[in-house]
Amino acid sequence: MSIRQEQQLLDKAEQAWTISWARYFRSETGLFYDYVSGKDPAKSQAHLPTADEVKRQFPNTCGWGTGMEDSAISAGVWMATICDRFDATGDAAMKRCADQVWAGMELLMAVSKAPGFLPRSVCPEDRQSHYSESSRDQYTHYCHGLWRFYHSPLADEKQRAAMRRIIADICTRAEAFVVPGERNFSLCREDGAFSGVTKMWEVWCHEWARLPMIYLIGWDLTGDEHWRDQYRRYAWKAARESVTSPIWFRVAYAYQQAVFSLEPLVALERDDLNLRAAWMRAMDFYAGRMEGFSWQCLNGYKPLHVEAYDLDWRHWELSKMDAEGHRAPIYPNRLAWNYETDRSSGEGETIREPAEALLAQLMVPDRPFPADQLDLLRQMLLQTDFDASITYALFYPIAAYWRAVKRNVIRLP
């Protein structure tokens, strides 16, 4: 790759980085939010729920569709990306970025009314109100981000002490709640009511590693052997079940989250080499499954235009109530927030899913990164108009780029 090409890739990654912070990050809470509803920065997140709406848990207890449902996920993704960028460059400016993201991660747990319960986001209006139902996805990325930050030179001792308290609370909640019976292995809602989206055991193949990951990170950060004993209680079952995904199951974000949950397990399992090898097989298994998604960036990328949609969820139809009482806003014109594309065009998911696929492959230790996948990473970065972004899909190309730089797959100019 020529110096000119390297510079082009860096310029695109920097553009996406700058836009992400300017468009999706709120300094009031230290959190990234999910989408924007207009070009005017002063009004672009006017759709976010008010404190009153959140307190009424409207439109649902997860905040689905409102623009504040995945802040905990994004915080974890961003913390890992900041650490990767620092590892690759030694850039001292990453300290301030990490501190800002950490402030949001700390706030999430500070506003929680139940120790160890992780809110998805926080209402910027009062910096306190939050929806009462989380998800295993939020816990996965949040705990991964804690682990990365804890071991980074970017963290100071005060921050590490807070992280130890937080992960201990999460592990304690997991031990009490992830049990058979009425709770059915669920971390539950904030008030202790059952929640299917926080079920942590007897789950889908790509979700088995989440519970042992939390316990092993708990041991790693606190040194408390009890949490390593809990990890060992679940580890082998999770490792075996993790590689049972049927061929027909193809969900990019699910595979990617599996890889995130497996990364600490591979890094921290030092005593049982057979178990570490099993975690590695699972990590490589999901990375291999992801290769097909990266080709979607060739499906005809088309930028979204915010003015083409009414992006206030309050104007949208609500779905039918599900078994747990959720009613979520139905996105207009089949708009797929997660993938930064209009599915009605038939052009497929061309940003988030390819980026997740490339990132997952780059996360596996010592896994070769094929030349065709590198070409697809370049294609995705160069073709995307990040200035047209209206969703948080652009976080994942940034993450993939900086992990590629860290792996020396891409060189800085």
Secondary structure, DSSP 8 states (H G I E B T S, - for coil): --HHHHHHHHHHHHHHHHHHHHHHEETTTTEE-SB-S-SSTTTTTTTS--HHHHHTT-S-TT-TTTT-S-HHHHHHHHHHHHHHHHHHH--TTHHHHHHHHHHHHHHHHHH-SSTT---S---TTTT----S---HHHHHHHHHHHHHHHTSTT--HHHHHHHHHHHHHHHHHHHHHSSSSTTTTB---TTS---GGGB-SS--GGGTTHHHHHHHHHHHHH--HHHHHHHHHHHHHHHHHTT---TT---HHHHHHHHHHHHHHHHH--S-HHHHHHHHHHHHHHHHHHHHHHGGGGS------GGGS---GGGS-B----TT----B--GGGEEGGGTEEGGGT----SHHHHHHHHHHHHSTT----HHHHHHHHHHHHH--GGG--BGGGHHHHHHHHHHHHTTSS---
